[in-house]
Amino acid sequence: MDAGPINADTVLTPAREEYDRVATVDDQGRVVLDGRIHDMPSGTVNAAGAGTNSWTFRLADTPEGQVSLADLRAAPSEES
């Protein structure tokens, strides 16, 4: 997943209260939900039945607080 500085074991929670299935990031940058591995966050949105933009659906737990994957993806890379 190319979404900026997300470390392994980062918790990804749904941004919408009606969904409660929490995902995590594995050591290869993939999203894991209910033991199933997804290369992109869209797989977890489809599995949750949310039918929405996957980059805004998940919030990553960061030291600065929860941040949408869209915001992390848009953030300038430290390597730039």
ZABA-901363 format. One record per atom (N, C-alpha, C): residue in three letters; x, y, z; atom name; residue number from 1. Coordinates in pm, whole numbers, always signed. Example, Ala and Ser with C-alpha at 12.3 -4.5 7.8 and 13.67 -1.06 7.14 Angstrom:
BEGIN
R,aa,u,v,w,at,i
R,ALA,+1319,-569,+780,N,1
R,ALA,+1230,-450,+780,CA,1
R,ALA,+1320,-330,+780,C,1
R,SER,+1285,-225,+708,N,2
R,SER,+1367,-106,+714,CA,2
R,SER,+1290,+3,+787,C,2
END
This chain:
BEGIN
R,aa,u,v,w,at,i
R,MET,+85,-117,+0,N,1
R,MET,+0,+0,+0,CA,1
R,MET,+89,+123,+0,C,1
R,ASP,+69,+209,-96,N,2
R,ASP,+146,+331,-106,CA,2
R,ASP,+66,+445,-45,C,2
R,ALA,+68,+453,+88,N,3
R,ALA,-15,+554,+155,CA,3
R,ALA,+67,+637,+252,C,3
R,GLY,+193,+655,+224,N,4
R,GLY,+273,+737,+313,CA,4
R,GLY,+334,+656,+426,C,4
R,PRO,+369,+725,+532,N,5
R,PRO,+445,+664,+642,CA,5
R,PRO,+358,+582,+737,C,5
R,ILE,+318,+465,+693,N,6
R,ILE,+240,+376,+779,CA,6
R,ILE,+328,+257,+814,C,6
R,ASN,+342,+233,+941,N,7
R,ASN,+426,+123,+989,CA,7
R,ASN,+345,-4,+1006,C,7
R,ALA,+417,-117,+1010,N,8
R,ALA,+353,-245,+1040,CA,8
R,ALA,+282,-234,+1174,C,8
R,ASP,+172,-303,+1187,N,9
R,ASP,+89,-307,+1307,CA,9
R,ASP,+9,-180,+1331,C,9
R,THR,+10,-86,+1235,N,10
R,THR,-75,+31,+1247,CA,10
R,THR,-221,-14,+1243,C,10
R,VAL,-300,+38,+1333,N,11
R,VAL,-442,+5,+1340,CA,11
R,VAL,-518,+99,+1247,C,11
R,LEU,-609,+42,+1168,N,12
R,LEU,-692,+118,+1075,CA,12
R,LEU,-838,+100,+1116,C,12
R,THR,-900,+207,+1162,N,13
R,THR,-1038,+200,+1205,CA,13
R,THR,-1128,+266,+1100,C,13
R,PRO,-1253,+223,+1093,N,14
R,PRO,-1346,+289,+1000,CA,14
R,PRO,-1375,+432,+1045,C,14
R,ALA,-1390,+521,+950,N,15
R,ALA,-1420,+661,+981,CA,15
R,ALA,-1568,+680,+1013,C,15
R,ARG,-1650,+585,+975,N,16
R,ARG,-1794,+595,+996,CA,16
R,ARG,-1834,+505,+1111,C,16
R,GLU,-1912,+559,+1205,N,17
R,GLU,-1949,+489,+1328,CA,17
R,GLU,-2027,+361,+1306,C,17
R,GLU,-2103,+351,+1197,N,18
R,GLU,-2185,+232,+1175,CA,18
R,GLU,-2102,+109,+1137,C,18
R,TYR,-1974,+128,+1114,N,19
R,TYR,-1883,+18,+1083,CA,19
R,TYR,-1782,+3,+1197,C,19
R,ASP,-1757,-120,+1238,N,20
R,ASP,-1669,-139,+1353,CA,20
R,ASP,-1554,-236,+1328,C,20
R,ARG,-1539,-284,+1207,N,21
R,ARG,-1434,-382,+1178,CA,21
R,ARG,-1300,-313,+1161,C,21
R,VAL,-1210,-341,+1254,N,22
R,VAL,-1078,-280,+1258,CA,22
R,VAL,-980,-365,+1177,C,22
R,ALA,-895,-299,+1101,N,23
R,ALA,-792,-365,+1021,CA,23
R,ALA,-655,-324,+1075,C,23
R,THR,-552,-394,+1030,N,24
R,THR,-414,-358,+1065,CA,24
R,THR,-330,-364,+939,C,24
R,VAL,-211,-307,+948,N,25
R,VAL,-115,-312,+838,CA,25
R,VAL,-10,-416,+873,C,25
R,ASP,+20,-505,+778,N,26
R,ASP,+121,-606,+806,CA,26
R,ASP,+261,-555,+770,C,26
R,ASP,+362,-638,+791,N,27
R,ASP,+501,-595,+770,CA,27
R,ASP,+536,-575,+623,C,27
R,GLN,+444,-611,+532,N,28
R,GLN,+467,-587,+389,CA,28
R,GLN,+381,-473,+337,C,28
R,GLY,+314,-400,+428,N,29
R,GLY,+233,-286,+389,CA,29
R,GLY,+95,-321,+341,C,29
R,ARG,+54,-446,+359,N,30
R,ARG,-80,-488,+317,CA,30
R,ARG,-178,-468,+433,C,30
R,VAL,-305,-460,+399,N,31
R,VAL,-409,-440,+499,CA,31
R,VAL,-470,-574,+535,C,31
R,VAL,-479,-602,+664,N,32
R,VAL,-533,-729,+711,CA,32
R,VAL,-663,-702,+786,C,32
R,LEU,-770,-769,+743,N,33
R,LEU,-900,-756,+805,CA,33
R,LEU,-957,-896,+824,C,33
R,ASP,-991,-929,+947,N,34
R,ASP,-1048,-1061,+978,CA,34
R,ASP,-960,-1175,+927,C,34
R,GLY,-828,-1156,+935,N,35
R,GLY,-735,-1260,+892,CA,35
R,GLY,-712,-1268,+743,C,35
R,ARG,-782,-1188,+665,N,36
R,ARG,-765,-1187,+519,CA,36
R,ARG,-676,-1070,+480,C,36
R,ILE,-585,-1095,+388,N,37
R,ILE,-488,-995,+344,CA,37
R,ILE,-540,-926,+218,C,37
R,HIS,-530,-793,+220,N,38
R,HIS,-572,-711,+105,CA,38
R,HIS,-455,-622,+66,C,38
R,ASP,-424,-619,-63,N,39
R,ASP,-313,-536,-110,CA,39
R,ASP,-347,-387,-104,C,39
R,MET,-474,-355,-111,N,40
R,MET,-520,-216,-110,CA,40
R,MET,-632,-202,-8,C,40
R,PRO,-654,-81,+45,N,41
R,PRO,-762,-61,+142,CA,41
R,PRO,-900,-90,+86,C,41
R,SER,-917,-83,-46,N,42
R,SER,-1049,-106,-105,CA,42
R,SER,-1101,-246,-73,C,42
R,GLY,-1013,-341,-58,N,43
R,GLY,-1057,-476,-22,CA,43
R,GLY,-1127,-480,+113,C,43
R,THR,-1082,-399,+206,N,44
R,THR,-1144,-399,+339,CA,44
R,THR,-1277,-325,+337,C,44
R,VAL,-1290,-225,+251,N,45
R,VAL,-1416,-153,+239,CA,45
R,VAL,-1521,-245,+179,C,45
R,ASN,-1484,-318,+75,N,46
R,ASN,-1576,-412,+13,CA,46
R,ASN,-1617,-521,+112,C,46
R,ALA,-1522,-571,+190,N,47
R,ALA,-1551,-675,+288,CA,47
R,ALA,-1645,-624,+397,C,47
R,ALA,-1635,-496,+429,N,48
R,ALA,-1722,-437,+531,CA,48
R,ALA,-1859,-400,+474,C,48
R,GLY,-1872,-404,+341,N,49
R,GLY,-1999,-368,+278,CA,49
R,GLY,-2027,-219,+280,C,49
R,ALA,-1922,-139,+287,N,50
R,ALA,-1940,+5,+302,CA,50
R,ALA,-1969,+76,+171,C,50
R,GLY,-1915,+29,+60,N,51
R,GLY,-1939,+91,-69,CA,51
R,GLY,-1905,+238,-74,C,51
R,THR,-1786,+273,-28,N,52
R,THR,-1744,+413,-25,CA,52
R,THR,-1597,+422,-65,C,52
R,ASN,-1543,+542,-68,N,53
R,ASN,-1403,+563,-103,CA,53
R,ASN,-1313,+500,+3,C,53
R,SER,-1231,+407,-38,N,54
R,SER,-1148,+333,+57,CA,54
R,SER,-1043,+421,+124,C,54
R,TRP,-998,+524,+57,N,55
R,TRP,-892,+609,+114,CA,55
R,TRP,-947,+702,+222,C,55
R,THR,-1077,+730,+221,N,56
R,THR,-1137,+811,+327,CA,56
R,THR,-1209,+725,+430,C,56
R,PHE,-1235,+600,+399,N,57
R,PHE,-1307,+511,+490,CA,57
R,PHE,-1222,+469,+610,C,57
R,ARG,-1094,+451,+591,N,58
R,ARG,-1006,+404,+699,CA,58
R,ARG,-924,+519,+758,C,58
R,LEU,-914,+518,+892,N,59
R,LEU,-831,+613,+965,CA,59
R,LEU,-715,+537,+1027,C,59
R,ALA,-594,+585,+1005,N,60
R,ALA,-475,+522,+1061,CA,60
R,ALA,-443,+585,+1196,C,60
R,ASP,-414,+501,+1294,N,61
R,ASP,-367,+552,+1423,CA,61
R,ASP,-222,+594,+1408,C,61
R,THR,-195,+722,+1429,N,62
R,THR,-59,+776,+1418,CA,62
R,THR,-24,+847,+1548,C,62
R,PRO,+102,+879,+1569,N,63
R,PRO,+139,+954,+1690,CA,63
R,PRO,+66,+1089,+1700,C,63
R,GLU,+24,+1144,+1587,N,64
R,GLU,-48,+1271,+1585,CA,64
R,GLU,-198,+1254,+1602,C,64
R,GLY,-245,+1130,+1611,N,65
R,GLY,-389,+1100,+1619,CA,65
R,GLY,-434,+1025,+1496,C,65
R,GLN,-564,+1008,+1481,N,66
R,GLN,-615,+936,+1366,CA,66
R,GLN,-613,+1026,+1243,C,66
R,VAL,-564,+968,+1133,N,67
R,VAL,-551,+1041,+1007,CA,67
R,VAL,-606,+952,+896,C,67
R,SER,-683,+1010,+805,N,68
R,SER,-737,+930,+696,CA,68
R,SER,-623,+884,+604,C,68
R,LEU,-646,+770,+541,N,69
R,LEU,-545,+721,+446,CA,69
R,LEU,-530,+819,+330,C,69
R,ALA,-636,+888,+296,N,70
R,ALA,-628,+989,+189,CA,70
R,ALA,-531,+1099,+225,C,70
R,ASP,-538,+1146,+351,N,71
R,ASP,-447,+1252,+394,CA,71
R,ASP,-303,+1202,+400,C,71
R,LEU,-284,+1078,+444,N,72
R,LEU,-148,+1023,+447,CA,72
R,LEU,-94,+1006,+307,C,72
R,ARG,-180,+965,+217,N,73
R,ARG,-139,+944,+79,CA,73
R,ARG,-100,+1076,+13,C,73
R,ALA,-169,+1184,+49,N,74
R,ALA,-142,+1316,-10,CA,74
R,ALA,-24,+1387,+54,C,74
R,ALA,+17,+1342,+173,N,75
R,ALA,+127,+1409,+245,CA,75
R,ALA,+258,+1392,+167,C,75
R,PRO,+341,+1494,+169,N,76
R,PRO,+471,+1483,+102,CA,76
R,PRO,+555,+1371,+167,C,76
R,SER,+623,+1297,+85,N,77
R,SER,+709,+1189,+134,CA,77
R,SER,+833,+1247,+198,C,77
R,GLU,+880,+1181,+303,N,78
R,GLU,+1005,+1222,+368,CA,78
R,GLU,+1125,+1200,+276,C,78
R,GLU,+1106,+1114,+173,N,79
R,GLU,+1214,+1083,+81,CA,79
R,GLU,+1225,+1187,-30,C,79
R,SER,+1124,+1276,-43,N,80
R,SER,+1123,+1376,-151,CA,80
R,SER,+1225,+1483,-127,C,80
END
